[in-house]
Amino acid sequence: MKNDYEHSQTELDAHANDCNPNNDAYWQSRDYDERPDNWKELIEDDD
């Protein structure tokens, strides 16, 4: 099934931010208020 919907640049940017642990939006989508100071350690623990 083909999806003819074209995502806007705003939607693409929001998705990229949600997937980027260096971005506050990533952490906010995971119930944090902002990116924690120890974010690199938290990411390494997920591996």
Residue frames as a rotation matrix with the C-alpha (Angstrom) as fourth column:
MET 1
0.582 0.813 0.000 0.00
0.813 -0.582 0.000 0.00
0.000 0.000 -1.000 0.00
LYS 2
-0.396 -0.736 0.550 1.45
0.739 -0.610 -0.284 3.34
0.544 0.294 0.786 -1.03
ASN 3
0.221 0.374 -0.901 1.29
0.827 -0.561 -0.031 6.34
-0.517 -0.738 -0.434 1.30
ASP 4
0.129 -0.102 0.986 0.81
0.820 -0.549 -0.164 9.53
0.558 0.830 0.013 -0.72
TYR 5
0.959 0.232 -0.164 1.12
0.283 -0.739 0.611 11.79
0.020 -0.633 -0.774 2.33
GLU 6
0.079 -0.949 0.305 4.16
0.504 -0.226 -0.833 14.05
0.860 0.220 0.461 2.22
HIS 7
0.386 -0.017 -0.922 5.48
0.912 -0.144 0.385 15.10
-0.139 -0.989 -0.040 5.61
SER 8
0.911 -0.079 0.404 6.17
0.007 -0.978 -0.206 18.77
0.412 0.191 -0.891 6.16
GLN 9
-0.067 -0.996 0.066 9.64
0.059 -0.070 -0.996 19.93
0.996 -0.063 0.063 7.10
THR 10
-0.140 0.099 0.985 8.29
-0.903 -0.422 -0.086 20.78
0.407 -0.901 0.148 10.56
GLU 11
0.842 0.494 0.218 7.06
-0.540 0.786 0.302 17.21
-0.022 -0.372 0.928 11.01
LEU 12
0.647 -0.677 -0.351 10.36
0.295 0.648 -0.702 15.79
0.703 0.351 0.619 9.80
ASP 13
-0.271 -0.761 0.590 12.30
-0.317 -0.508 -0.801 18.07
0.909 -0.404 -0.104 12.14
ALA 14
0.226 0.442 0.868 10.10
-0.964 -0.026 0.265 17.12
0.140 -0.897 0.420 15.09
HIS 15
0.979 0.119 -0.164 10.64
-0.114 0.993 0.036 13.43
0.167 -0.016 0.986 14.39
ALA 16
0.242 -0.966 -0.091 14.40
0.259 0.154 -0.954 13.93
0.935 0.207 0.287 14.12
ASN 17
-0.272 -0.312 0.910 14.43
-0.695 -0.591 -0.410 15.80
0.666 -0.744 -0.056 17.44
ASP 18
0.608 0.597 0.524 12.40
-0.794 0.449 0.410 13.03
0.009 -0.665 0.747 19.11
CYS 19
0.938 -0.277 -0.206 15.02
0.222 0.942 -0.253 10.50
0.264 0.191 0.945 17.97
ASN 20
0.114 -0.945 0.305 18.05
0.139 -0.289 -0.947 12.55
0.984 0.151 0.098 19.03
PRO 21
0.469 0.096 -0.878 19.15
0.835 0.277 0.476 12.03
0.289 -0.956 0.050 22.66
ASN 22
-0.672 -0.726 -0.147 21.07
0.740 -0.648 -0.180 15.31
0.036 -0.230 0.973 22.51
ASN 23
-0.654 0.520 0.549 17.75
-0.093 -0.775 0.625 17.14
0.751 0.358 0.555 22.13
ASP 24
-0.836 0.383 0.392 15.32
-0.482 -0.173 -0.859 18.09
-0.261 -0.908 0.329 24.94
ALA 25
0.049 0.922 -0.383 12.40
-0.992 0.091 0.091 16.81
0.119 0.375 0.919 22.83
TYR 26
-0.240 -0.234 -0.942 13.85
-0.240 0.955 -0.176 13.28
0.941 0.184 -0.285 23.04
TRP 27
-0.930 -0.213 -0.301 13.78
0.228 0.309 -0.923 13.40
0.290 -0.927 -0.239 26.82
GLN 28
-0.644 0.759 0.095 10.43
-0.702 -0.537 -0.468 15.17
-0.305 -0.368 0.879 27.06
SER 29
0.101 0.678 -0.728 8.87
-0.823 0.468 0.321 12.37
0.558 0.567 0.605 25.01
ARG 30
-0.143 -0.229 -0.963 10.24
0.270 0.927 -0.261 10.00
0.952 -0.298 -0.070 27.67
ASP 31
0.697 0.666 -0.265 8.69
0.455 -0.124 0.882 11.85
0.555 -0.735 -0.390 30.65
TYR 32
-0.272 -0.763 -0.587 11.70
0.943 -0.332 -0.005 14.02
-0.191 -0.555 0.810 31.56
ASP 33
0.624 0.457 -0.633 11.34
0.387 -0.885 -0.258 17.79
-0.679 -0.084 -0.730 31.91
GLU 34
0.713 -0.510 -0.480 14.55
-0.700 -0.560 -0.444 18.35
-0.043 0.653 -0.756 29.93
ARG 35
0.501 -0.628 -0.596 17.74
-0.009 0.685 -0.729 16.56
0.865 0.370 0.338 28.94
PRO 36
0.980 -0.151 -0.131 19.39
0.148 0.110 0.983 15.31
-0.134 -0.982 0.130 32.14
ASP 37
0.515 -0.853 -0.084 22.98
-0.830 -0.521 0.198 16.24
-0.212 -0.032 -0.977 32.91
ASN 38
-0.386 -0.669 0.636 23.99
-0.501 0.730 0.465 12.58
-0.775 -0.139 -0.617 32.82
TRP 39
0.572 0.756 -0.317 22.23
-0.655 0.189 -0.731 11.89
-0.493 0.626 0.604 29.51
LYS 40
0.054 -0.618 -0.784 25.26
-0.878 0.345 -0.333 10.23
0.476 0.706 -0.524 27.93
GLU 41
-0.855 -0.347 0.386 25.44
-0.508 0.710 -0.488 7.70
-0.105 -0.613 -0.783 30.76
LEU 42
-0.071 0.921 0.383 21.72
-0.440 0.315 -0.841 6.96
-0.895 -0.228 0.383 30.43
ILE 43
0.582 0.237 -0.778 22.11
-0.812 0.128 -0.569 6.34
-0.035 0.963 0.267 26.69
GLU 44
-0.407 -0.823 -0.397 25.09
-0.778 0.540 -0.322 4.04
0.479 0.178 -0.860 27.23
ASP 45
-0.688 0.193 0.700 23.04
-0.483 0.598 -0.640 2.03
-0.542 -0.778 -0.318 29.75
ASP 46
0.399 0.910 -0.113 20.43
-0.642 0.189 -0.743 1.34
-0.655 0.369 0.660 27.03
ASP 47
0.097 -0.437 -0.894 22.99
-0.942 0.249 -0.224 -0.40
0.321 0.864 -0.388 24.80
